[in-house]
Amino acid sequence: MKSLFPFRAIAAAVALTGTAGLVSSCKDFLEVEPVALNTTSYVFSTVAGATTAVIGAYDPLSGDNGYGQRVSLYYSVDTDEMIGSPGAPDGQRRSIARYKALATNTEITNPWNQLYQGVERANICIQQIPQMTLYTSGSAADTAALHRLHGEALTLRAQYLFELIRNWGDVPAQFTPSVSGQNFNLPNADRNETLKRLISDLGEAQKLVPWRSAAGTANERITKGAVKALRARLALYRGGYSLKGTQMVRPADYLDYYRIARQECAELMARPNEHKLNTTFLEVFQSINQQRPDAANEILFQVGAGGSTAASDSKQGYYNGPRLQNAASAYGLTQGAMVAAPTYFYAFDSTDTRRDVTLTPYGMASTSTFFSGVALNVVTDGKFRRDWHVPLVTGSTNYLGYNWPIIRFADVVLMFAEAENELNGPTQAAKDALLQVRTRAFRNATKAAAGLNLTSKETMFNAIVNERYLEFGGEGIRKYDLIRWNLFATKIAEVKADIEKLAKNQAPYQNVPQYMYYKTPAAGEVQWTRSFYRPSPSNTTAPAGTVRVNWRQAIDAAYLANLRPAGTSYTLGTTTAASTGAGLAAEYVPGLGKELLPIPQSTLASDPALVQNSGY
């Protein structure tokens, strides 16, 4: 699929041709890329050459082993919002989602290697670009272009290492290019020290790159807003909890980093001409599905996808989104592998416009060309949908060219609210920021404020935790938020308890219907005939012209059993079911260190200085 963003198209072409030797197939961890190093002087003799090198540094963000699938969709689940590919642990993606990952899993090894490939390419650019004569003595245009490229490379390195840290913890951190003959036995580096360095680098990078409005043609290249937003995100992670061994700990200097986050967000929020919230929540994701910039430039940093290859494109909208099973239909085939925790649907108020963008209670059967309603246990995520693609794509192609949003302005606003509240309590500025996001969601300021308790630092924090839950569903953020807040174990336990309450028709789910009904499938959207928030009628037979689907009824003994480790059982009413460990975080046990992934076994075998994460 050809991207509508020219820069992504260039990057895809570079990935296919291997220009300058800086783009190649996935290398082993910290392996030297000999062609790149042998041609360094040539590549970095012109602005065009340096630009090609930096495009090469962008490229490992994309593809199946990057944010095109595994980093974005495999590593970020299971949580209290999304469940990745339900099924028993299989040694591959389902083992990752169920918190029973293996160090020999190639779906862990290959992304690890690709992220480090990105670090290496960025390191080459960071070293070489400032040494170019044109960097200081070229024309004004050349100097500005090279400064921008330098800032982009610093930001890319920060993103790659940050992704490694939040998934693997204390990982090796090398800040210079690899050279033949060096000691490749690199130890685990303290993540707090690495993040401290990256936050400092991003402070430099933001001075080098332009604001969006001065950057020329809209594309996926990093601009000042992206750097500032990413710096705020890293600062909150540096100031948050992290796993050390099997214990969650927080650094003593955490408030220093909340101050950095607050400042960066405040400065961004003061520039609404550069980035702001879109008028509607829908616009953010329609723009991705229609492959165009969003109207308000809310998406500050996104991973470009294109080229229809495993190396350069993305499976957003194919692997996830509504399950469409008829390849011959106008909409084509999808896997619909990312499903929502059933209680997540009911976390949204009925008037919250985010629900029907974030979740898709519909699909398409293999023998139909019409959409149909689905049971509550198979409602999928909805921000990336094949049926929203413009133009529609028939058949079974895996790649739709959908970009992955790394950070958007709504995150900036909520990070500001969080940092302000942590530093100063629930000030009016913190409340205003929270309500800005909610008002967009409810399209009404009064409704947005209704029922909120923002009277104390604690209640304000709880409101922010919940708002981020609703705002960023399916965007690969929730798991890492919960970890940095030291709420992961708590929220996993809560969602499992809440699902049990839902199944038993207990408060606050006593009005969830046992069944739902929709009009007999026809062209257009699914037409539900009853409210999702009203119990089923006493006569549950489907009225003429409608189809009945299990709703609360779908959360049965087998579903509840599978929230527990394999080999255990659960009784609901008179039915007892055994678990195969197929459900939401089924094998997760607090205190075992499974919030982090295992370091790949192949890396440990080649690097004796590196120590495996606790619990593996």
N, C-alpha and C positions, 0 to 999 in steps of 0.2 A: 504494500500500500504506500503510495507516494505521500509524503508528509506535505502539509500546507505551509510548513515552516522551512524556509530555504536552508537554514543552518543544519537542520536535522538531515536534510537530503544530502548535503555535502558530507556530513559525518558518516552517513551510511555508505556513501561512495568510497570514502577513505577506508572504511572497514573492509570493503570488498576488494580494494586494490592493494592495501598494505602500503600506501604512500609513505615514503621516508622511513620505512621500517619501524615506525612508532606504533603501528597497529598490526596485530597479529593474532593468531589463535591463542586461547587461554594458556598461559605459561604456568609453570610451577611457582610456588611461593618464593618471591624475591629472586627469581632467576634473571640473570642478565639478558637483555635483548640485544644480541651482538650487532645486528644490522643497524639498529638505532644508534648505538654508541659509535660505530665505525663511520657514520655519516653525520655526526653531530655538527661539525664545523660547517658543512654545506647547508644543513637544515636551518641552522641558526645564523645564517649570513644575510637573510632578508626577512622583511615583515611577513611576506607570503609563506616562507618556510616555517617561521615561528608559529604562524597561524595554523598551518597544517599540523604541527606538533601538538598544539593545544587542542585541536579538534581530536587528535588521537588520544589525548588525556581525558576528554569527555566520553569517548566511546565505551569504556567499560561500565559506564552507568547503565547501559541499555542491554537488551537481549535477555534470553532465558535465564542466564546466570546472574543477571543484574536486576534492575527494577522492572524489567519486562515480565518477570514472573517470580523467581525464587526469593529474592530479597524482599520484594514487596508483598507477595501473597503467601509464601510458605512460612517465613520466619516470624511474621507478625501475629500469628494465631497459634492456639486457641485463646480467646479472651471472653469477657462477659458480653461482648457484642457479636463477634464472628467466630465461626467454627470452620476450620479448614478441611475440606474433603473428608466428610465423615467415613469412618471405617476403622478397623482394628489396626494397631501399629504394624507396619509392613517393612520396616527398615529404611523407608524412604520418606516421602513428604508426610504421611500419616503418623509416622513415629515422631517427627518434629512437632506436629500439631498436638499430639497426645502427651508431650513431654517425656518421651522415651527415645530420644535421639541417639544415634550411633556415630562414633567417630570415623567409621568406615563408609558412611553414607556419601555418595558422590554429589548429592544435592546439598551437602554441606561443604565438601572439598572444593568443588568447582567454583561456587560463588566466592569462597575464601580466596582462592587463587586469583579470580578476576578482580576482586577489590584491591588486592595487593598489586596487581598489574596496573590498576589505576593510580595507586600511590607511586609506583615506579615511574610511570610516564609523567605524572605531575612533578615528581622530584627532578627529572631531567629538565623540564621546562623552567622550574623555579631556579635551578642552578644556572642554566645557560642564558636565559633571556636577559637578565641584568648585566651579563658580561658582553652583550652585543654592543658594538660601537654605536649603533643607531639608538640604543636605549637612552643615551645621554647626549649624543651629538648629532642625531639625525634631524630631519625636518620636524616641525611641530606635529605634523600629522603622524609621522613614523614614531616619534617618541610617545605620543598619546596612545597609539595602537599597541605598542610594546608594553607600556605600563598597564594597559587594560589586560593584555594577555597574561602578564605576570600575576595580576590580581586574580584572574580567573583560575590560574594554576594553583595558587595558594588556597583558594576556596574549594577547588576540586579535591585537593589532598585532604583538606579538613573534612569534607563529606565522606570520602572513602574511609579514613581512619575512624571517624565517628561511627560509621556503620559497623565497622569491625568491632569497636569497643562496645557498642550497645548490644551486640549479639554474642560476643565472645569474652568481653571483659578486658583483662590485662593482656594485651596482644603486643607483639614486637612492633616497635615504631622506629622506622628509619627515615631520616630527614634529608638524606643525600642519595644520589643515584648509586645503584649497585655497580661495582667494578670487579672485573676478573681478579681473582686472587684474594679478595677480602675474606674476612671471617664471617661466614654466613650462619654461625651458631649464635643466633640472637635470642636473648632471654625475654621473658614476659616483662613488659614495661608497665609501670604503675599508671593506671588509666587517668588518675587525677592529674599527674604530671603531663601526660600526653594531651589531655584536654586543655590544661593551662597553656601549653605551647600553641595549640590550635586556635584558641581564643585570641591569643596575642597575634598570631598570623592573620586572623580575620580582621583584627583592628588595623593592620597594615594594608590588607587587601582592599578594604572599603575606601581607602584613600586613592587607590589606583584605578578603580573601575568607575564608569560614569553612571549617573542616574538613568533610569529607563528612557526618559524623555530626550536625553542627549545621546542615546546609544544607536540611533539609526533604525533600520528595519526591524520590526518585531520578530524575534526568534527565541530559541532556548538558551542563548548565551547569558551568562551571569552578569547582573548589573548590581548597583550599589544596594538596592532594596533587598535583593537576595542575600547579599553578604551580611547585612545588618540583621536580617531575620534569622539567618543561620547562626550568627554569633550569639544572638539571644537564646536560641534553642540550646546550643552547646553550653552556655552559661548556666541555664537551669538544670541541665544534666550534671554539670560539674558541681552545682550546689545541692543536688538531690542525693537520694540514697543509691547505693550500688552494692552488688553482691561481692563480698570478700570471703572466700571459702564458701561456707554455707550460711553466713550471717549478712544481714543488710545493715550497712553502716553509712553514716553521713559525715563529711568532713567538717571540722570545726570552723573553717572560714567560709561556710556556705553563703552567708549573707553578702559577702563581697561579690559573689557571682549573681545573686539576685539583683544587686545594684546595677551590674553591667547589663543584665537582661532588661531591666526597667528602662535604662537610658536608651538602649538601642531601639526598643519598641516605641518609646515616646518620640524619638526623632523620626521614626518612620511614620507614625500616626500624624505628625505635624506636616506631612507632605502628601495630602490627599490628591494632589495633581499627578503624583507618581503611582500610588497604589491606594485602593480603598475597597470596601465591600461592594460587591455587585448589588444591584437593587433587589434581585431575587437569588435565592439559593440555587434554584434550577439552572440559572445562567452559567454558574461555575462549571457544571458538569456537562451541560449541553455543549459548551464551547469545546471541551475535550473530545466529546463524541462526534462533533461536527468538524473537528480539526481546524480550529481557528482560535485566535486570541480571545480571552474573555473581555467583556465590555469595559470593566473597571480595572483591568490588570491586577486582579486579586491574586492570581497565581504568580508568586514572585520567582519561583525556581521550579522548573519541571524537567524531567528527563525526556528528551526527544526520542521518538520511535519511528522507524521507517525501514524500507528495504525488503520487507517480507522475509527476513531470515532470522534464524535463532540467535545470531550474533548481534543484530541491530534493531530488531523490532520488539513488540510487546504482545503478550497474550491477554492483556486487559480486554475484557468484553468477550473473550472466548473461554478462558479458564474460569472466569467468574461472571457475574451478571445472571440474568434469568436463564433458566435451562430451556434451550430451544432444540428440540430433538429431530427436526425434519430438515435435513440439508437441502432438500428440493424446494423448500418454501422460499418466499422472497427475502427472508431474514437469515437463512443459513443455519449452521449447526453451532452449538456451544456446549460446554461441559457443565456449567452452572455448579461448580464444585465448592464455592464459598457460600455457606448457608449461615443464617442469623440464629443466634440464641433466641428461643421463642419469646423469652421475656423482653428482649430488646425492642420488639415491635411495640410492646406496651410501656416502654420507657418514654415514648413520645406521647405528648398530648395530642388529642384528635385534631386540633387545629394547627399543629406544628407542621409547616410546609416541608420540613426536612425529611419526614417519615417516608413520603412517597417518592422521594428522590433516592434515599438511602437504601430502601428495601423494596423488593419486587415480589408480591404475592401472586405471581402469574408465571406461566411457562407455555410451552407448545409441545404437544405429543408428536411422536414420530409419524403418525398417520394423519395428522391434521395440518391445515394451513391457518388455523385460527388460534388465538391465545386462549388459554383456559386458566381458571383459578387453581391454586395449589394448596396443599395442607400446610398448617403452621410450622411443622417440623422441617419443611424444605423451602421456606421463604429464603430467597437469596439476597445478596447485596445488589445494589442497583445503580451505583454511580458510573459504572462502565457497562454499557449495554450494546450488544450487537444490533438490536432493533432500533437503536437511536443513530446508527451510523448514517452519514450522508456522503455519497449515495449508499443505498443498501448493498450489502455484499452477500450473495448467495453462496451455496456450497459449504465446504468444510474447512476452508483455510483457517489456520490458527492465528494469523497475524492481521490486526486491523489498524495498526498505526496509531494507537491511542497513547498519548503521553502520560507519564506518571507524575502527579504533582508532589514535589518534595515538601514544599511549604507554601502556604497562602496567607493572605492578609488577616483572615479571621483568626489564625493561629497567633499572629502578632498581637492582635487586640486582646485575646484571652491570656497570652503570656504577660502582657502588661498588667492586666487585672490581677493575675496571680502574684507577680513580683511586687506590685504596689501593696497588695494585701499582706504579703509576708513581711514587708518592710514597715508598713505604716498602719496596718489594719484596714477595715472596710471604709476607706475614704470615698468621697463622692466621685473622684476620678476612677477608682477601681470599679465602683458600681456602674458608672456610666459606660465603661468599656464592656462589662458583662452584658449590660442591657442593649448596647449597640448590636451585638451579635444576636441576642434573643429577639429584638424587635424586627430584624430582618427575617428571622425564622417565622414569627407569628404575624408579620405584616401589620402589627398593631402594638403600640407602646404599652397600653393598659394591660392587654393580655400577656405581654412579655413580662411584666412586673408582677402579675398576679401569683400569689402563693409563695413568692420567694421570701426567705428569711436571710437578710443580709446585715443583721444587727451586730454580729461579732466576727472576729477574725476566723473562728472555727466554722461558723455557719456560712460565711462568705467563701471560705476554701471549699466546703462541701458543695456549694452551688457551682463553683468553677469546675470541680471534678466532674459533676454531672453534666455541665454544659459542654465540656470537651467530649464527653461520652456521646452526646447527641450530635454535635457538630461534625465530628471527624470519623464517623462510622465507616469502616471499610477502607480507610486511608492509611492503614499501617502505623497508627499513632498510639492507640489505646494501651497495648501491652507495655510499651516503653514508658508511657506516662505512669502507669500503675507501679512499675518497678521503681522509678525515681521518687515516687511518693511513699514507697514502702506499703503499698496497698494491694499488691498483686494477689497474695494468698487470701487476703480478706475478701476481695471482690470475686475471686473464683469460688470461694466457699459460699458467698452470698448468692451468686447467680444460680448455683446448683440448688440451694435451698429454695430460691424463688421459683425455679422451674418445678420443683416438687409441689409447692403451694399452688401453682397454676394447674398442674395435673389434678390436684385434689379439690379444685374449685374454691380455694381459700383466699381470704383477703390478702392483698388488694386485687386479686384476680377473679373475684366471685361473679363478675359480670361478663367474663370472657365466654363467648358462645362455644358450645360443644361442637357445633357444625356451622359452616358458612355456606351460602347459596349464591350462585351467580347465574345470569341468564345464559341460555344455551349458546355456545360459542358461535360468533359471527364476526364479520370484519370489524376491525377497530379494537379498542381497549376492552378488557374484561369489565363487565357491568355487575358489580356486587349488588344484591337486592336487600341486604340487611346490614345493620351497623356492626362493626367489629367490637363495639363496646356495649352490646346488649345481649343478654342470654338468648339461647335458641328457643324457639317456640316449643310448647309441650308436644305438639305433633311434629316430629323431626323429618317426616317424609318430604322430599323435595317437591315443591309446588310445580304445576305444569309449566313448562317452558324454562325451568331452572335445573341446575346441576348442584348436587350437594357434595361438599368436600369435608373431610375431617379437619377440625380446627383444634380446639382444646383436646378433642378425642385423639388426635395424633400423638399427644404426649402421654404415652402408655407405659406399662411396666417395663417393656424392653428399652424404651427411650431412657427412663430413669435409671435402670440397671446399668446402662452403658455410660452413664456419667461417673461410674465407679471403676476401679481397676478390674482387669480381666480376672475371671474366676470367682468374683463375688456375685451376689444375687440381690434382687429387690422385689418386694411384694407390694402391689398396688391393688387394693380390694381383695379379690380372690385369685388374682393372677400373680404368679411368681416367675421372674425372668432372670436368666444368667447373663452376666456381662462378658462381652468379648473385648472390652476396652475401646469401643468404637466411637464414643461420644465426646462431648466437650471436655477437654483437659482431663480425660479419664484416668491417666496414669500420673497426674501431678500430685505430689506430696510435698507440703511445705518443709523447708529446712534441708532439702537434699541438693540444692544448688542447680536444679534443672531450669531455672529461669534463663540461664545462659546455655548456649550450644557447646558441644564438645569441640575442642581444637582438632582438626583433621588428623587422623592417625598417620597419614603419609607425611605430614609436616613434622610431627613429633619424631618420626623415624629418621628424618633428614636433619633435624635440629635438636641435638641432645641437650641444649641449654634451655629449651622450652618445656614448661611444666603443664600438664593437662589440668583443665578446670576441675574443681571439686565435684564429686558425684559421678565421674565418668572413669 
